[in-house]
């Protein structure tokens, strides 16, 4: 009944475009789902007197996606709405914004619309975006996801080549209701222009080649080169993941203007970005087992940088994902000069008759860190992830995940970190 009423409303709205003929694909290919995410967060900085950050909340994430109207050029619209409700948040905040008294708000929400257009194998979108690109990766590691606002074009007109480009103008963080401009870690001034272009080429069997360029106005230019390859080896498969970033200053960051400088820099500590970061990761997968080894090296002159809203005061927008192999539960191991080795093991219990159950452990060790207050510092982190999705019965589709991280760092200190998530997605239609 709900879908019939919505269909009638949309068809009426599309009357000027040709009525039911144009609206058919728009309606028939539409989907709507509501994700319920119960989220517990505990962050304990053990070697200071700072209170443990402990919060518990219920998140609701609604996504409605239309199809496209019929014709040479198809039109559509999507809607995203998120709501977070406080269940308990007595201490410092990490998943809720603050009220005027500095306490966690009882609830917060955000969202918006996305218009879209399709011509042949090219699609353009403007509005709410959640990009998953090497130069911009939307973070979804807390109760509510990070959302971006802007435009993006994706084209598959050339066989085996996907081209992507666009401009981001605003972002809303994981614990905020407010869309803001963009910055980097340490930056306190907002930029409203993040431009990007790039492509993925898959013309060679089991090989993907990538190149992307991004510019955050007045902060940085960034080039990315990547290669992903799968090689059958014995009874299993060897997966290779190679990444290289070259980041240089732009505009006011190049002029070393106050408010546009990066934090925790290496030699000189002047805040200007000048960084090369490369990494290699190898994973061998066999019968549910996956063993990973990797290495990453960050150049000495500055930190590795991508979008991070942490410097924008009172916006609750801190936190980001960076497309590096060391982006972990607590730390991302991208200080100036840092050299990191990592090892990991994952197991899919479906191979022993327990589908839906997965476990992994990852260990990282970084050294030769250069900061404003010293060099040759070290840190290590150990992460455990255990997850299960119910496969049948009345609770089918319910997911439970526990993530535990232990960080021991000469820079950030000693941190114990836990997240517990219970999630379920309700298909509305």
Buried (B, 14 or more C-beta within 10 A) or exposed (E): EEEEEBBEEBBEEBEEBEEEEBBBBBBEEBEBBBBBBBBBBBBBBEEEEEEEBBBBBBBBBBBBBBBBBBBEEBBBBBBBBBBBBBEEBEBBBBBBBBEEEEEBBEBBEBBBEBEBBBEEEEBBBBBBBBBEBBBBBBBBBBBBBBBBBBBBBBBBEEEEBBBBBBBBBBBBBBBBBBBBBBBBBBBEBBBBBBBBBBBBBBEEEEBBBBBBBBBBBBBBBBBBBBBBBBEEEEEBBBBBBBBBBBBBBBBBBBEEEEBBBBBBBBEBBEBBBBBBBBBBBBBBBBEEEBBBEBBBBBBBBBBBBBBBBBBBEEBBBBBBBBBBBBBBBBBBBBBBBBBBBBEBEBBBBEEEEEBBBBBBBBBBBBBBBBBEEEEEBBBBBBBBBBBBBBEEEEEEBBBBBBBBBBBBBBBBBEBBBBBBBBBBBEEEE
